[in-house]
Amino acid sequence: MADPIGAASGILALVAFGFSASKSLYQTIESLKDHPRNVRELKQEVEALMNVLQSLNEFVSSNDVDLAVLELPLSQCGKACKEFESVIVKCTANSEGSKISVRDWAKLRYMGSDINGFKDIIAGYKSTITIALGSATLRITKVTADFLGEYKEMIRETKIDLEERLHDVDQRLQDLSSRESWASREDIAERQRVQEERDSTQQCLEICIQASAYLDSLQPTAVADVSTPADSNDSSASTTKGISSRSITTNTLKDCKEKLLDTVSQLERKLLDIKDLKIDDSRITRASSVPPAAEQARLQEELESIKQCLAICTEASSEANQQRTNIFEDVSIAEDGQQVLVSTIGDLIRAQRITAGARSSQWFGQMSDTSLQQISRDRSQTTSDRFTEQQTRDGTPFENRYGKGRNLSPASANFGAKSK
């Protein structure tokens, strides 16, 4: 079993590497003037990546969690930022001052992709890290139903993006398939690079799959076996509302699960197509100055990183689909009692063998914090009114029988006394 302190230190080191590389890339882009729209969008994406890495650093530093699954994506993310910065520096070497023409920006290539392609790579890593961070957060804190909905949507979209990236890498690998017999040392290095990208892609896919599985394991449990007397009307009404909320939640999670399973199936089919990693620079040499073997290795690295990102997404999806349930069993209240068993953060209530006496009130299920406070105020007012009514009913026995009455004066008190 790995040392948790050592594992955390390793993750923190990779986070620091990724943050440093992304910050340097951001500063390099910022130093250049007259950015085209796609370059501005890339700069924004890199800045968002820096923010996510900073959040990850703070989380790992203050929580004992295992995020070793992020090692490969973090490593590849940092390498991608450094390598793309080098591409920009080379492209601007012959430019005048801090200006670079739109044509020069258009010529930029990273593993066969243009600026938009590299932006998608960065976005994939950013989303994967965010999903892994959210998955770890689910294990140690309570979250709202709204957060879970947004989280599951992010997982779904990230898996789709990673699937597209896997398809692109697959095409690149097919382009590098015919010149293995005379591959140079640079060719071998590029092939290794491609392999690392492939491994990273696979890791991302596994993260998505694990997240999806965790979501599925949290499928909500229905409220059952709740029994109350016929005169406990409040309990029946609340239970009906709980069933409606449960049905909505269950159907939503079911739809999400089906979409995730469909996406995972597509990704698995794509991965099965990526079998050969032979070198062929027949196309790449026309679009890039990077040796074909080096390009092959770089693409392979990216593939492995994307797979790891998808694995993170799957795991996070699984965790987000879990609907935590508060279980109450064998609970009873006497006559005129009041009982509240609710969740204000979206957790479901599972209640079994609940009984209530006559004229009692019960609330079960989910409600907002505001609604719970309002119920508390309403019940407090009702109790106060009942107490006042009871006091009025139990007042002086002779009240209203013999008139208003008056206090006796000292003289009246001695009336009829005989003086000696």
C-alpha positions in Angstrom: 0.0 0.0 0.0 1.4 3.4 -1.0 2.4 5.9 1.7 -0.4 8.5 1.7 2.0 11.3 2.6 4.4 10.3 -0.2 1.5 9.9 -2.7 0.2 13.4 -1.7 3.7 14.8 -2.1 4.0 13.3 -5.5 0.6 14.8 -6.6 1.6 18.2 -5.2 4.8 18.1 -7.1 3.0 17.3 -10.4 0.4 20.0 -9.6 3.3 22.5 -9.1 4.8 21.4 -12.4 1.6 21.8 -14.3 0.9 25.2 -12.7 4.4 26.5 -13.5 4.2 25.3 -17.1 0.7 26.7 -17.7 1.6 30.0 -16.0 4.7 30.3 -18.2 2.6 29.5 -21.3 0.1 32.1 -20.3 2.8 34.7 -19.8 4.3 33.9 -23.2 0.9 34.4 -24.9 0.2 37.5 -22.9 3.5 39.0 -24.0 2.5 38.9 -27.6 0.2 41.5 -29.2 -2.7 41.5 -31.6 -4.1 38.1 -30.6 -6.6 36.5 -33.0 -9.8 35.2 -31.5 -8.7 31.6 -31.2 -5.5 32.8 -29.4 -7.6 34.8 -26.9 -9.7 31.8 -26.3 -6.6 29.7 -25.7 -5.3 32.2 -23.2 -8.6 32.1 -21.3 -8.5 28.3 -21.3 -5.0 28.3 -19.9 -6.0 30.7 -17.2 -8.9 28.5 -16.3 -6.5 25.5 -16.1 -4.3 27.5 -13.7 -7.2 28.2 -11.4 -8.2 24.6 -11.3 -4.7 23.5 -10.5 -4.5 26.0 -7.7 -7.8 24.6 -6.3 -6.4 21.1 -6.6 -3.2 22.2 -4.7 -5.3 23.7 -1.9 -7.5 20.6 -1.6 -4.7 18.0 -1.6 -2.7 20.1 0.9 -5.6 20.2 3.4 -7.2 16.8 2.9 -6.0 13.2 3.2 -7.2 11.9 -0.2 -5.9 9.6 -2.8 -5.6 11.3 -6.2 -2.9 9.1 -7.7 -5.2 8.5 -10.7 -4.3 12.1 -11.8 -0.5 11.5 -12.0 -0.4 10.8 -15.7 -2.9 13.5 -16.8 -1.1 16.1 -14.6 2.3 15.1 -16.1 1.1 15.2 -19.7 -0.7 18.5 -19.0 2.5 20.1 -17.8 4.5 18.7 -20.7 1.9 19.8 -23.3 2.1 23.4 -21.9 5.9 23.5 -22.0 6.1 22.0 -25.5 3.5 24.3 -27.0 5.3 27.3 -25.4 8.4 26.1 -27.2 6.5 26.0 -30.5 5.3 29.6 -30.0 8.8 30.8 -29.1 10.2 29.2 -32.3 7.5 30.7 -34.4 8.1 34.2 -33.0 11.9 33.9 -33.3 11.9 35.8 -36.6 9.0 38.1 -35.8 9.4 41.8 -35.2 9.3 42.8 -31.5 6.3 41.3 -29.7 4.1 41.0 -32.8 3.2 37.8 -34.6 1.1 37.7 -37.7 -2.2 35.9 -38.1 -0.5 33.7 -40.7 2.2 32.7 -38.3 -0.4 31.9 -35.6 -2.2 29.7 -38.2 1.0 27.8 -38.9 1.4 26.7 -35.3 1.2 23.0 -34.9 1.2 20.7 -31.9 1.1 17.0 -32.7 -0.6 17.8 -36.0 -3.2 20.1 -34.4 -3.6 23.8 -34.7 -4.3 26.3 -31.9 -7.9 25.2 -31.6 -6.8 21.6 -31.3 -4.3 22.4 -28.5 -7.1 24.5 -26.7 -9.2 21.3 -26.7 -6.4 19.3 -25.2 -6.0 21.8 -22.4 -9.8 21.9 -21.9 -9.9 18.1 -21.6 -7.2 18.1 -18.9 -8.9 21.0 -17.1 -12.3 19.2 -17.0 -10.7 15.9 -16.0 -8.9 17.5 -13.0 -12.1 19.3 -12.1 -14.1 16.0 -12.2 -11.5 14.2 -10.1 -11.5 17.1 -7.6 -15.3 16.9 -7.4 -15.3 13.2 -7.0 -12.9 13.5 -4.0 -15.1 16.3 -2.6 -18.2 14.0 -2.7 -16.4 11.5 -0.4 -15.9 14.0 2.4 -18.6 16.6 2.2 -22.3 17.0 1.6 -23.4 18.6 -1.6 -26.7 19.9 -3.0 -28.8 18.3 -5.7 -28.1 21.2 -8.0 -24.3 20.6 -7.6 -24.8 16.9 -8.5 -26.8 17.9 -11.6 -24.1 20.3 -12.8 -21.4 17.8 -12.0 -23.0 15.0 -14.0 -23.4 17.3 -17.0 -19.7 18.2 -16.8 -18.8 14.5 -16.8 -21.0 13.8 -19.8 -19.6 16.7 -21.9 -16.0 15.8 -20.9 -16.4 12.2 -22.0 -17.7 13.4 -25.4 -14.8 15.8 -25.8 -12.3 13.0 -24.9 -13.9 10.7 -27.4 -13.3 13.2 -30.1 -9.7 13.6 -29.0 -9.2 9.8 -29.1 -10.6 9.8 -32.6 -8.1 12.5 -33.7 -5.2 10.7 -32.1 -6.3 7.5 -33.8 -6.1 9.3 -37.1 -2.7 10.6 -36.3 -1.5 7.1 -35.5 -2.8 5.8 -38.8 -0.9 8.5 -40.5 2.4 7.3 -38.9 2.3 3.7 -40.2 4.5 3.1 -43.2 8.1 4.1 -42.6 9.1 2.0 -39.6 11.8 0.1 -41.5 14.1 3.2 -41.7 13.0 5.0 -38.6 15.7 7.2 -37.1 16.4 7.9 -33.4 14.1 11.0 -33.7 11.4 8.7 -35.1 11.6 6.4 -32.1 11.4 9.4 -29.7 8.4 10.7 -31.5 6.7 7.3 -31.4 7.3 7.2 -27.6 5.6 10.6 -27.4 2.6 9.3 -29.3 2.4 6.3 -27.0 2.4 8.5 -23.9 -0.4 10.6 -25.3 -2.4 7.5 -25.9 -1.8 6.2 -22.4 -2.9 9.6 -21.0 -6.1 9.5 -23.1 -6.9 6.0 -21.8 -6.3 7.2 -18.2 -8.8 10.0 -18.7 -11.3 7.6 -20.0 -10.9 5.3 -17.0 -11.4 8.3 -14.7 -14.7 9.1 -16.4 -15.8 5.4 -16.2 -15.0 5.3 -12.5 -16.9 8.5 -11.9 -19.9 7.1 -13.7 -19.8 3.9 -11.7 -19.8 5.9 -8.5 -22.8 7.9 -9.6 -24.6 4.7 -10.4 -23.9 3.2 -6.9 -25.6 6.1 -5.3 -28.9 5.5 -7.0 -31.7 6.7 -4.7 -33.6 4.2 -2.5 -37.4 4.6 -2.3 -39.2 5.5 0.9 -41.1 2.4 2.1 -43.0 0.8 4.9 -44.1 4.1 6.5 -47.3 3.5 8.6 -49.2 6.1 10.6 -52.8 6.2 12.0 -55.5 7.5 9.8 -55.8 10.8 11.6 -52.1 11.7 11.0 -52.9 13.7 7.8 -49.7 15.8 7.7 -47.6 12.7 7.4 -49.5 11.3 4.4 -49.4 14.6 2.5 -45.6 14.9 3.1 -45.0 11.3 2.0 -46.8 11.9 -1.2 -44.6 14.9 -2.0 -41.5 12.8 -1.1 -42.5 10.1 -3.6 -42.9 12.8 -6.4 -39.4 14.2 -5.6 -37.9 10.7 -5.6 -39.5 9.8 -8.9 -38.1 13.0 -10.5 -34.6 12.3 -9.1 -34.7 8.6 -10.1 -35.7 9.4 -13.7 -33.0 12.0 -14.0 -30.3 9.7 -12.8 -31.5 6.9 -15.0 -31.2 9.2 -18.1 -27.8 10.3 -17.1 -26.7 6.7 -16.6 -27.9 5.7 -20.0 -26.0 8.5 -21.7 -22.9 7.7 -19.8 -23.1 4.0 -20.8 -23.6 5.0 -24.4 -20.6 7.3 -24.4 -18.4 4.7 -22.7 -19.3 2.1 -25.3 -18.3 4.5 -28.1 -15.0 5.3 -26.4 -14.2 1.6 -26.0 -14.9 1.0 -29.7 -12.6 3.8 -30.6 -9.8 2.4 -28.4 -10.1 -1.0 -30.0 -9.4 0.6 -33.3 -6.1 2.0 -32.0 -3.9 -1.1 -32.3 -0.9 -0.3 -34.4 1.7 2.4 -33.5 3.9 2.0 -36.5 5.7 5.1 -37.9 4.6 6.8 -41.0 5.6 10.4 -41.7 4.1 10.6 -45.2 1.6 13.3 -44.1 3.1 14.9 -41.0 6.3 16.1 -42.7 4.2 18.3 -44.9 2.5 20.0 -42.0 5.1 20.0 -39.2 8.8 20.3 -38.8 8.8 17.8 -35.9 10.4 14.5 -36.9 7.8 11.8 -37.5 9.1 9.4 -34.8 9.0 12.2 -32.2 5.5 13.0 -33.3 4.5 9.3 -33.0 5.8 9.1 -29.4 4.2 12.4 -28.4 0.8 11.2 -29.8 1.1 8.0 -27.9 1.7 9.9 -24.6 -1.3 12.0 -25.3 -3.4 8.9 -26.0 -2.5 7.3 -22.6 -3.2 10.6 -20.9 -6.7 10.9 -22.5 -7.5 7.4 -21.4 -6.6 8.3 -17.8 -8.8 11.4 -18.0 -11.7 9.3 -19.3 -11.2 6.9 -16.4 -11.4 9.8 -13.9 -14.6 11.0 -15.6 -16.2 7.6 -15.3 -15.3 7.2 -11.6 -16.6 10.7 -10.8 -19.8 10.0 -12.7 -20.4 6.9 -10.5 -19.8 8.9 -7.3 -22.1 11.7 -8.4 -24.9 9.3 -9.2 -24.9 8.0 -5.7 -27.8 9.4 -3.8 -27.0 9.3 -0.1 -29.9 8.2 2.0 -30.7 8.9 5.7 -32.3 5.8 7.2 -34.8 5.9 10.1 -36.3 2.7 11.5 -38.6 1.8 14.5 -39.5 5.4 15.4 -42.7 6.3 17.2 -44.2 9.4 18.8 -47.1 9.7 21.3 -50.3 11.6 21.0 -50.2 15.3 20.1 -46.5 14.8 19.1 -44.6 16.5 16.3 -41.8 14.9 14.2 -39.6 16.2 11.4 -37.4 13.8 9.3 -36.2 15.8 6.3 -33.1 16.6 4.3 -32.3 20.2 3.2 -29.3 19.3 0.9 -31.0 16.8 -1.4 -30.4 13.5 0.5 -33.2 11.1 0.5 -35.0 9.7 3.5 -35.6 6.0 4.0 -38.1 5.4 6.8 -39.4 2.1 8.0 -41.8 1.2 10.8 -42.7 4.7 11.7 -45.7 5.1 13.9 -47.5 8.2 15.3 -50.2 8.8 17.9 -53.5 10.6 17.5 -53.4 14.3 16.6 -49.7 14.0 15.8 -47.8 15.6 12.9 -45.0 14.2 10.8 -42.9 15.5 7.9 -40.7 13.2 5.8 -38.5 13.8 2.7 -36.7 16.7 1.1 -37.3 20.4 1.5 -35.4 23.6 1.3 -33.8 25.2 4.4 -36.2 28.1 4.0 -39.3 25.8 4.0 -38.0 24.0 7.1 -37.6 27.3 8.9 -41.1 28.4 7.9 -42.5 25.1 9.2 -40.7 25.7 12.5 -42.2 29.2 12.8 -45.7 28.0 11.9 -45.7 25.1 14.4 -44.3 27.4 17.1 -47.2 29.8 16.5 -49.7 27.0 16.5 -48.4 25.7 19.8 -48.5 29.2 21.3 -52.1 29.7 20.2 -53.1 26.3 21.7 -51.5 27.2 25.0 -53.3 30.6 25.1 -56.6 28.9 24.3 -56.1 26.3 27.0 -55.3 29.0 29.6 -58.4 30.9 28.6 -60.5 27.7 28.9 -59.0 26.9 32.3 -59.4 30.4 33.8 -61.1 31.3 37.2 -64.0 28.9 37.8 -66.3 31.7 39.0 -65.5 34.2 36.2 -68.5 35.8 34.6 -70.9 34.4 37.3 -71.3 37.3 39.8 -70.2 40.4 38.0 -67.0 42.3 37.9 -66.3 42.6 41.6 -64.2 45.2 43.5 -61.5 45.4 46.2 -62.6 45.9 49.8 -61.4 49.1 51.6 -60.2 48.9 55.2 -63.4 50.4 56.4 -65.4 47.9 54.5 -63.3 45.1 55.9 -64.3 46.2 59.5 -68.0 46.5 58.6 -70.2 44.9 61.1 -67.5 44.6 63.8 -68.7 45.6 67.3 -66.8 48.2 69.3 -66.2 47.5 72.9 
